[in-house]
Amino acid sequence: MELEYDLLVVSAADAGDDDPLFQAGTAAFEAGDTAAQAAALKGHASAVLGYVSDRFSVSSRGAACRPTQVGDATIGEREGVPYADLLLDWTCPEPVDEHVVRSGLFPDGEGYVKGTKTIVTYEIDGRSGSAALDAANSSFSTAQAWYQRFGEFFLLGAEHLLTGIDHILFLLALIAGSRRLREIVLAATSFTLAHSVTFMLAALGLVEVPGVIVEPIIALSIAVVAGWHLWGIWRRGEHAADLETAGRGHFSLDRAGWIRLGVVFCFGLVHGLGFAGALGIDEAWSWTLLWSLLVFNVGIEVVQLTIIAVVFPLLFVLRRRAPKAGLWATGVVSAAVSIMGLIWFVQRISGS
Protein backbone atom coordinates (compact mmCIF):
# COMPACT_ATOMS: atom_id res chain seq x y z
CA MET A 1 0.00 0.00 0.00
CA GLU A 2 1.23 3.51 -0.87
CA LEU A 3 -0.21 6.17 1.42
CA GLU A 4 0.65 9.87 1.64
CA TYR A 5 2.96 10.08 4.61
CA ASP A 6 1.83 13.25 6.40
CA LEU A 7 -1.83 12.33 5.96
CA LEU A 8 -1.22 8.83 7.33
CA VAL A 9 0.62 10.22 10.36
CA VAL A 10 -2.08 12.69 11.41
CA SER A 11 -4.93 10.26 10.70
CA ALA A 12 -3.33 7.31 12.51
CA ALA A 13 -2.27 9.47 15.44
CA ASP A 14 -5.75 10.95 15.77
CA ALA A 15 -7.53 7.60 15.45
CA GLY A 16 -5.20 5.88 17.94
CA ASP A 17 -4.86 8.86 20.27
CA ASP A 18 -1.10 8.55 19.75
CA ASP A 19 0.33 12.03 20.25
CA PRO A 20 3.99 10.85 20.18
CA LEU A 21 3.40 9.52 16.64
CA PHE A 22 2.05 12.90 15.62
CA GLN A 23 4.98 14.76 17.18
CA ALA A 24 7.71 12.51 15.76
CA GLY A 25 6.05 12.04 12.38
CA THR A 26 5.30 15.71 11.84
CA ALA A 27 8.81 16.79 12.86
CA ALA A 28 10.34 14.28 10.43
CA PHE A 29 8.01 15.46 7.66
CA GLU A 30 8.83 19.13 8.17
CA ALA A 31 12.55 18.33 8.24
CA GLY A 32 12.27 16.27 5.04
CA ASP A 33 14.18 13.48 6.78
CA THR A 34 13.12 10.18 5.20
CA ALA A 35 15.09 8.10 7.72
CA ALA A 36 13.29 9.83 10.59
CA GLN A 37 9.96 9.40 8.82
CA ALA A 38 10.53 5.64 8.48
CA ALA A 39 11.64 5.51 12.13
CA ALA A 40 8.47 7.26 13.28
CA LEU A 41 6.30 4.72 11.47
CA LYS A 42 8.39 1.81 12.81
CA GLY A 43 8.20 3.10 16.37
CA HIS A 44 4.42 3.32 16.16
CA ALA A 45 3.76 0.39 13.84
CA SER A 46 0.78 -0.86 15.87
CA ALA A 47 -1.05 2.48 15.59
CA VAL A 48 -0.34 2.72 11.87
CA LEU A 49 -1.37 -0.88 11.15
CA GLY A 50 -4.44 -0.49 13.34
CA TYR A 51 -5.58 2.57 11.40
CA VAL A 52 -5.00 0.99 7.99
CA SER A 53 -6.47 -2.43 8.79
CA ASP A 54 -9.59 -0.88 10.33
CA ARG A 55 -10.27 1.05 7.13
CA PHE A 56 -8.95 -1.24 4.41
CA SER A 57 -10.15 -4.83 4.52
CA VAL A 58 -10.23 -8.04 2.52
CA SER A 59 -12.87 -10.69 3.12
CA SER A 60 -13.84 -14.06 1.68
CA ARG A 61 -17.39 -15.42 1.84
CA GLY A 62 -18.22 -12.83 4.47
CA ALA A 63 -15.33 -13.79 6.75
CA ALA A 64 -12.62 -11.21 7.37
CA CYS A 65 -9.07 -11.97 6.31
CA ARG A 66 -6.41 -11.15 8.91
CA PRO A 67 -3.69 -8.65 7.93
CA THR A 68 -0.12 -8.78 9.17
CA GLN A 69 2.64 -6.35 8.28
CA VAL A 70 5.63 -7.75 6.42
CA GLY A 71 8.81 -5.87 7.32
CA ASP A 72 8.99 -2.20 8.26
CA ALA A 73 7.34 0.63 6.39
CA THR A 74 9.59 2.40 3.91
CA ILE A 75 9.38 5.90 2.47
CA GLY A 76 8.94 6.61 -1.23
CA GLU A 77 8.10 9.76 -3.12
CA ARG A 78 5.50 10.97 -5.63
CA GLU A 79 5.98 14.36 -7.24
CA GLY A 80 8.10 15.53 -4.34
CA VAL A 81 5.65 14.31 -1.70
CA PRO A 82 6.73 11.51 0.71
CA TYR A 83 4.63 8.35 0.66
CA ALA A 84 4.64 5.49 3.18
CA ASP A 85 5.00 2.07 1.54
CA LEU A 86 3.48 -0.73 3.60
CA LEU A 87 3.54 -4.43 2.66
CA LEU A 88 0.62 -6.29 4.22
CA ASP A 89 -0.22 -9.98 4.02
CA TRP A 90 -3.88 -11.01 4.46
CA THR A 91 -4.59 -14.54 5.65
CA CYS A 92 -8.10 -15.76 4.80
CA PRO A 93 -10.00 -18.52 6.67
CA GLU A 94 -10.21 -20.80 3.63
CA PRO A 95 -9.23 -20.79 -0.05
CA VAL A 96 -11.94 -19.22 -2.22
CA ASP A 97 -12.09 -17.86 -5.77
CA GLU A 98 -13.76 -14.56 -4.82
CA HIS A 99 -12.65 -11.80 -2.45
CA VAL A 100 -14.27 -8.53 -1.43
CA VAL A 101 -12.00 -5.53 -0.95
CA ARG A 102 -13.29 -2.51 0.96
CA SER A 103 -11.64 0.86 1.59
CA GLY A 104 -12.61 3.62 3.98
CA LEU A 105 -9.19 5.24 4.15
CA PHE A 106 -9.02 8.96 4.93
CA PRO A 107 -12.79 9.65 5.00
CA ASP A 108 -14.26 13.14 4.75
CA GLY A 109 -15.30 12.88 8.39
CA GLU A 110 -11.70 13.12 9.57
CA GLY A 111 -11.61 16.65 8.19
CA TYR A 112 -8.12 16.43 6.67
CA VAL A 113 -8.99 15.76 3.00
CA LYS A 114 -12.12 15.49 0.89
CA GLY A 115 -13.15 12.97 -1.73
CA THR A 116 -10.41 10.39 -1.22
CA LYS A 117 -10.09 7.80 -3.99
CA THR A 118 -8.22 4.55 -3.58
CA ILE A 119 -6.90 2.85 -6.72
CA VAL A 120 -6.56 -0.92 -6.29
CA THR A 121 -4.84 -3.32 -8.67
CA TYR A 122 -4.96 -7.03 -7.88
CA GLU A 123 -3.93 -10.49 -9.04
CA ILE A 124 -5.43 -13.19 -6.85
CA ASP A 125 -5.92 -16.86 -7.68
CA GLY A 126 -6.00 -16.32 -11.41
CA ARG A 127 -8.21 -13.23 -11.29
CA SER A 128 -6.68 -9.84 -12.10
CA GLY A 129 -8.03 -6.35 -12.49
CA SER A 130 -8.21 -2.88 -11.00
CA ALA A 131 -10.83 -0.77 -9.28
CA ALA A 132 -11.40 2.78 -8.06
CA LEU A 133 -12.92 3.07 -4.58
CA ASP A 134 -14.41 6.14 -2.89
CA ALA A 135 -17.11 6.98 -0.37
CA ALA A 136 -19.92 6.23 -2.84
CA ASN A 137 -18.35 2.96 -4.03
CA SER A 138 -16.31 1.70 -1.12
CA SER A 139 -15.96 -1.97 -2.08
CA PHE A 140 -15.64 -4.34 -5.01
CA SER A 141 -15.53 -8.07 -5.60
CA THR A 142 -12.77 -9.73 -7.57
CA ALA A 143 -15.56 -11.67 -9.28
CA GLN A 144 -17.26 -8.54 -10.63
CA ALA A 145 -17.92 -8.26 -14.36
CA TRP A 146 -15.42 -6.40 -16.53
CA TYR A 147 -17.97 -3.69 -17.39
CA GLN A 148 -18.53 -2.92 -13.72
CA ARG A 149 -14.80 -2.47 -13.14
CA PHE A 150 -14.32 -0.32 -16.25
CA GLY A 151 -17.45 1.71 -15.48
CA GLU A 152 -15.81 2.97 -12.31
CA PHE A 153 -12.77 4.22 -14.24
CA PHE A 154 -14.98 5.80 -16.91
CA LEU A 155 -16.82 7.82 -14.27
CA LEU A 156 -13.51 8.65 -12.59
CA GLY A 157 -12.19 10.10 -15.86
CA ALA A 158 -15.36 12.09 -16.51
CA GLU A 159 -15.37 13.45 -12.96
CA HIS A 160 -11.70 14.39 -13.20
CA LEU A 161 -12.26 16.62 -16.23
CA LEU A 162 -15.44 18.17 -14.83
CA THR A 163 -13.73 19.05 -11.55
CA GLY A 164 -10.44 20.10 -13.15
CA ILE A 165 -11.02 23.80 -13.74
CA ASP A 166 -7.64 24.28 -15.44
CA HIS A 167 -8.43 21.68 -18.11
CA ILE A 168 -11.92 23.13 -18.60
CA LEU A 169 -10.44 26.59 -19.16
CA PHE A 170 -7.91 25.19 -21.64
CA LEU A 171 -10.78 23.63 -23.58
CA LEU A 172 -12.74 26.90 -23.54
CA ALA A 173 -9.66 28.70 -24.85
CA LEU A 174 -9.47 26.19 -27.71
CA ILE A 175 -13.14 26.69 -28.55
CA ALA A 176 -12.96 30.50 -28.39
CA GLY A 177 -9.96 30.62 -30.70
CA SER A 178 -11.28 28.15 -33.29
CA ARG A 179 -12.58 29.88 -36.40
CA ARG A 180 -14.17 26.86 -38.07
CA LEU A 181 -15.62 23.55 -36.98
CA ARG A 182 -12.67 21.76 -38.58
CA GLU A 183 -10.27 23.73 -36.38
CA ILE A 184 -11.84 22.75 -33.08
CA VAL A 185 -12.20 19.14 -34.24
CA LEU A 186 -8.55 18.97 -35.27
CA ALA A 187 -7.42 20.83 -32.14
CA ALA A 188 -9.40 18.52 -29.87
CA THR A 189 -8.11 15.45 -31.73
CA SER A 190 -4.52 16.71 -31.53
CA PHE A 191 -4.90 17.44 -27.83
CA THR A 192 -6.45 14.00 -27.24
CA LEU A 193 -3.72 12.12 -29.07
CA ALA A 194 -0.97 14.05 -27.30
CA HIS A 195 -2.26 13.76 -23.75
CA SER A 196 -3.24 10.11 -24.27
CA VAL A 197 0.36 9.21 -25.13
CA THR A 198 1.99 10.89 -22.14
CA PHE A 199 -0.85 9.96 -19.80
CA MET A 200 -0.41 6.26 -20.54
CA LEU A 201 3.40 6.40 -20.41
CA ALA A 202 3.43 8.29 -17.10
CA ALA A 203 0.72 6.19 -15.45
CA LEU A 204 2.52 2.98 -16.45
CA GLY A 205 5.74 4.24 -14.90
CA LEU A 206 7.60 4.61 -18.21
CA VAL A 207 7.93 8.42 -18.05
CA GLU A 208 8.37 10.56 -14.95
CA VAL A 209 8.31 14.36 -14.85
CA PRO A 210 8.02 16.19 -11.50
CA GLY A 211 4.76 18.01 -10.79
CA VAL A 212 6.71 21.20 -10.03
CA ILE A 213 7.54 21.30 -13.75
CA VAL A 214 4.26 19.98 -15.16
CA GLU A 215 1.79 22.13 -13.24
CA PRO A 216 3.31 25.56 -14.12
CA ILE A 217 3.49 24.56 -17.81
CA ILE A 218 -0.18 23.54 -17.75
CA ALA A 219 -1.06 26.96 -16.34
CA LEU A 220 1.12 28.65 -18.95
CA SER A 221 -0.52 26.62 -21.74
CA ILE A 222 -3.91 28.00 -20.72
CA ALA A 223 -2.62 31.57 -20.93
CA VAL A 224 -0.83 31.01 -24.25
CA VAL A 225 -3.74 29.34 -26.06
CA ALA A 226 -6.18 31.99 -24.83
CA GLY A 227 -3.71 34.79 -25.59
CA TRP A 228 -3.23 33.44 -29.12
CA HIS A 229 -6.81 34.45 -29.97
CA LEU A 230 -6.38 37.85 -28.32
CA TRP A 231 -3.29 38.46 -30.43
CA GLY A 232 -5.30 37.57 -33.53
CA ILE A 233 -7.98 40.10 -32.58
CA TRP A 234 -5.37 42.79 -31.96
CA ARG A 235 -3.62 42.08 -35.26
CA ARG A 236 -6.63 41.59 -37.56
CA GLY A 237 -9.55 43.18 -35.72
CA GLU A 238 -12.92 42.20 -37.18
CA HIS A 239 -11.17 39.81 -39.57
CA ALA A 240 -9.68 37.73 -36.77
CA ALA A 241 -12.15 34.93 -37.47
CA ASP A 242 -11.35 34.88 -41.20
CA LEU A 243 -9.09 32.26 -42.72
CA GLU A 244 -5.99 33.45 -44.49
CA THR A 245 -4.86 31.53 -47.55
CA ALA A 246 -6.31 28.12 -46.79
CA GLY A 247 -4.28 25.01 -47.38
CA ARG A 248 -5.33 22.26 -49.71
CA GLY A 249 -6.73 18.90 -48.74
CA HIS A 250 -9.31 17.81 -46.21
CA PHE A 251 -7.83 19.84 -43.33
CA SER A 252 -7.87 23.19 -45.21
CA LEU A 253 -5.93 24.99 -42.51
CA ASP A 254 -3.97 28.17 -43.10
CA ARG A 255 -0.49 28.77 -41.72
CA ALA A 256 -1.81 30.18 -38.44
CA GLY A 257 -4.08 27.15 -38.06
CA TRP A 258 -1.21 24.70 -38.50
CA ILE A 259 1.01 26.55 -36.03
CA ARG A 260 -1.79 26.64 -33.47
CA LEU A 261 -2.36 22.91 -33.99
CA GLY A 262 1.31 22.21 -33.28
CA VAL A 263 1.23 24.33 -30.13
CA VAL A 264 -1.89 22.52 -28.90
CA PHE A 265 -0.26 19.14 -29.51
CA CYS A 266 2.84 20.11 -27.53
CA PHE A 267 0.78 21.39 -24.62
CA GLY A 268 -1.36 18.25 -24.83
CA LEU A 269 1.74 16.19 -24.06
CA VAL A 270 2.16 18.14 -20.83
CA HIS A 271 -1.53 17.89 -19.90
CA GLY A 272 -1.27 14.10 -20.16
CA LEU A 273 1.39 14.14 -17.47
CA GLY A 274 -0.97 16.25 -15.36
CA PHE A 275 -3.80 13.72 -15.79
CA ALA A 276 -1.50 10.89 -14.67
CA GLY A 277 -0.25 12.89 -11.70
CA ALA A 278 -3.80 13.64 -10.59
CA LEU A 279 -4.74 9.97 -10.79
CA GLY A 280 -1.68 9.11 -8.69
CA ILE A 281 -0.68 5.96 -10.58
CA ASP A 282 2.86 5.19 -11.65
CA GLU A 283 2.82 1.40 -11.69
CA ALA A 284 5.00 -0.77 -13.88
CA TRP A 285 3.55 -1.93 -17.20
CA SER A 286 0.58 -4.31 -17.00
CA TRP A 287 -2.23 -5.06 -19.43
CA THR A 288 -4.74 -5.03 -16.57
CA LEU A 289 -3.90 -1.48 -15.60
CA LEU A 290 -3.58 -0.42 -19.23
CA TRP A 291 -7.22 -1.23 -20.01
CA SER A 292 -8.43 0.60 -16.91
CA LEU A 293 -6.39 3.68 -17.88
CA LEU A 294 -7.80 3.58 -21.41
CA VAL A 295 -11.32 3.61 -20.00
CA PHE A 296 -10.36 6.48 -17.68
CA ASN A 297 -9.15 8.35 -20.76
CA VAL A 298 -12.40 7.62 -22.61
CA GLY A 299 -14.29 9.19 -19.71
CA ILE A 300 -12.19 12.34 -20.12
CA GLU A 301 -12.83 12.46 -23.87
CA VAL A 302 -16.58 11.98 -23.62
CA VAL A 303 -16.88 15.00 -21.32
CA GLN A 304 -14.53 17.01 -23.52
CA LEU A 305 -16.53 16.25 -26.68
CA THR A 306 -19.80 17.00 -24.87
CA ILE A 307 -18.55 20.46 -23.88
CA ILE A 308 -17.45 21.14 -27.48
CA ALA A 309 -20.79 19.90 -28.84
CA VAL A 310 -22.68 22.28 -26.54
CA VAL A 311 -20.51 25.41 -26.63
CA PHE A 312 -19.15 25.60 -30.19
CA PRO A 313 -22.54 25.54 -32.00
CA LEU A 314 -23.70 28.44 -29.81
CA LEU A 315 -20.55 30.36 -30.66
CA PHE A 316 -20.96 29.56 -34.36
CA VAL A 317 -24.54 30.88 -34.42
CA LEU A 318 -23.47 34.05 -32.57
CA ARG A 319 -20.66 34.68 -35.05
CA ARG A 320 -22.99 34.22 -37.99
CA ARG A 321 -25.82 36.42 -36.72
CA ALA A 322 -23.78 39.07 -34.89
CA PRO A 323 -20.10 38.95 -35.93
CA LYS A 324 -19.02 41.85 -33.70
CA ALA A 325 -20.80 40.42 -30.67
CA GLY A 326 -19.20 37.04 -31.36
CA LEU A 327 -15.78 38.66 -31.59
CA TRP A 328 -16.30 40.52 -28.32
CA ALA A 329 -17.61 37.40 -26.58
CA THR A 330 -14.60 35.28 -27.57
CA GLY A 331 -12.27 38.15 -26.72
CA VAL A 332 -13.70 38.54 -23.22
CA VAL A 333 -13.57 34.78 -22.60
CA SER A 334 -10.00 34.54 -23.89
CA ALA A 335 -8.88 37.53 -21.79
CA ALA A 336 -10.40 36.08 -18.62
CA VAL A 337 -8.92 32.64 -19.28
CA SER A 338 -5.50 34.10 -20.12
CA ILE A 339 -5.40 36.17 -16.93
CA MET A 340 -6.41 33.17 -14.85
CA GLY A 341 -3.71 31.05 -16.50
CA LEU A 342 -1.05 33.68 -15.77
CA ILE A 343 -2.14 33.93 -12.14
CA TRP A 344 -1.89 30.15 -11.75
CA PHE A 345 1.47 30.14 -13.48
CA VAL A 346 2.90 32.69 -11.03
CA GLN A 347 1.38 30.86 -8.06
CA ARG A 348 2.74 27.47 -9.14
CA ILE A 349 6.18 28.84 -9.93
CA SER A 350 6.38 30.55 -6.54
CA GLY A 351 4.89 27.54 -4.76
CA SER A 352 2.12 29.57 -3.17
Order of alpha helices (4+ residues) and beta strands (2+ residues): beta-alpha-alpha-alpha-alpha-beta-beta-beta-beta-beta-beta-beta-beta-beta-beta-alpha-alpha-alpha-alpha-alpha-alpha-alpha
